[in-house]
Amino acid sequence: MLDERLSLVYDLYDKCALAADIGTDHAHLPAALLQRGRCRKMILTDRSESALDNARAEISRRRLTDLVSFRLGDGLAPLEETCGMISITGMGGRTIRTILTEGRERLKNASLILSAHTDWPLIRQSLAEIGYHAEKEEPCYAAGRFYLVIRARPGAEALNDQQIRLGIRLFDSTSPWLLPFLARRREVLERQLAGLETATEAHPELQEQLREDIAYYTEKMEG
């Protein structure tokens, strides 16, 4: 059973002959992808042997072992084959950035599904650096918090600073969670601005940036 976040990741997956799930842990997502025919075979990686044991147990329980290759290692290092899709989810943005930038030669033009708990601007920046772009950005709400899931394709896209901070494709989403997600992001920025306005040390440039971003969120929400 997939929660709301992993269900969204599943929905953004293309059908493909071979996919890889990096940092697979419990393997609930790859099990669903294989069992429902979205992917024919998968490579599951993790840096932890105990996590791979969890994955093996889940895949065995679903009788999918013949369709899976389990590999121990950091990031994209265990990948050698060309995959149609690669998913990296359930990590912080800085960790995903490191995986993408250090392992870019192993991507081999695979499409990417990325879901970071934090630091979404770092993901957008990293995609630009490795010659990719976000095709979709979809918000969701699971286990009491908001998440953002990005599907990225090969091909660089020039982004300005505000687009790196706030995204582009996010505002094209038709998700019922878009407005609550934007409201939450605006609330976070408003708190940051209030803190700066009462701080002893002045930060006029950052304050102006926050005001611009708050206004942009408001415009998108009202539009």
HELIX and SHEET records of a PDB file:
HELIX    1   1 GLU A    4  LEU A   12  1                                   9    
HELIX    2   2 HIS A   28  GLN A   35  1                                   8    
HELIX    3   3 GLU A   49  ARG A   61  1                                  13    
HELIX    4   4 THR A   65  LEU A   67  5                                   3    
HELIX    5   5 GLY A   93  GLU A  102  1                                  10    
HELIX    6   6 ARG A  104  ARG A  106  5                                   3    
HELIX    7   7 TRP A  120  GLU A  129  1                                  10    
HELIX    8   8 ASP A  161  LEU A  166  1                                   6    
HELIX    9   9 ARG A  169  ASP A  172  5                                   4    
HELIX   10  10 LEU A  178  GLU A  197  1                                  20    
HELIX   11  11 PRO A  204  GLU A  222  1                                  19    
SHEET    1   A 7 VAL A  68  LEU A  72  0                                        
SHEET    2   A 7 CYS A  39  ASP A  46  1                                        
SHEET    3   A 7 CYS A  16  ILE A  22  1                                        
SHEET    4   A 7 MET A  85  MET A  91  1                                        
SHEET    5   A 7 SER A 111  ALA A 116  1                                        
SHEET    6   A 7 ARG A 145  PRO A 154 -1                                        
SHEET    7   A 7 TYR A 132  ALA A 142 -1                                        
END                                                                             
